[in-house]
Amino acid sequence: MAVVPTPPSSFSLRYLAPRFWPTWLMFGLLRLVILLPYRWQMRIGRLIGRLARHLARQRRHIADVNLALCFPEKTPLQRNALLKAHFESLGCGIVETALCWWGREKPLRDITRLVGLQHLAAARAQGRGVILLSAHFTTLELGGRLLALHTPFHVLYRQHKNPLFESVMRTSRERRFDKAIARDDMRGLLASLKAGMPVWYAPDQNHGGNQSVFAPFFGVQASTLATLSRIAEISGAAIVPFYPSRLPDDSGYLLTLCPALEAFPSTDNVQDATRLNALLESVIREMPEQYLWVHRRFKTRPAGESYPYS
């Protein structure tokens, strides 16, 4: 029996146009993949990643540059092995996105281990809202779905350029996370925090502009958003780090909630950004292949430094 992808709730006839047919085909194939046993899903994900490594040359180059900048102590052979593992992790992330959107709850619970939920409970008990500080790992989408099985929270999101993909993604996020807040909707974010709702937030990408400062990341000056300090100062919200990770041997996932950050924010945005980058770096070093290295993390450079991705 054929598996038909679920139309988005805001379905429009324009999504039947030929330019959306590849997207529909991808949705249909992913719906078929997640009917398979979990270990087969991950094997297919790794195959997708290996194919992407050969086809997505520009992204492969970006990841290669990032790994060379962040892991200069590794040999070229070691970095190449890490690059291959990263693309396999990206492929698994594609399958995991489908699991996030359409996967059944019980099988997902069965392969999930959650530690540190008491830290979130303690932070919520303060009554000032909680920012779930996370980052762009390849498990990002599914990690949120898995945490939502245990506790409600809201998410910040960035609109996707493909309107059909955006419609399906937004519908899923609103169904799984109660509320999806546009990345630039500061009022919506503060309203959720004021209501005592945890909000997932990942400020680790390079957005440049006057809301960013330069702080070291793996020893390299990186343009780092300083908005978390401002949000925490205005709202008084606690900052609880949250990191999902894919366990080895295709055995499932570990969700880790850490104690709330103490004495944050400080009076110095650069000091705060340095602290956050160091925290993230320590987590990445434990599972480097699962971080999103295909993002141009170092595209904004301090005066006098050259663009590294040419």
Secondary structure, DSSP 8 states (H G I E B T S, - for coil): --------TT--GGGGSGGGHHHHHHHHHHHHHTTS-HHHHHHHHHHHHHHHHHH-HHHHHHHHHHHHHH-TTS-HHHHHHHHHHHHHHHHHHHHHHHHHHH--HHHHHHTEEEE-HHHHHHHHTTSS-EEEE---BTTHHHHHHHHHTTS--EEEE---SSHHHHHHHHHHHHHHHS-EEETT-HHHHHHHHHTT-EEEE---S---STTEEEEEETTEEEEEE-HHHHHHHHH--EEEEEEEEE-GGG--EEEEE----SS-S-S-HHHHHHHHHHHHHHHHTTSGGGB-TTS-TT-S--TT---TT-
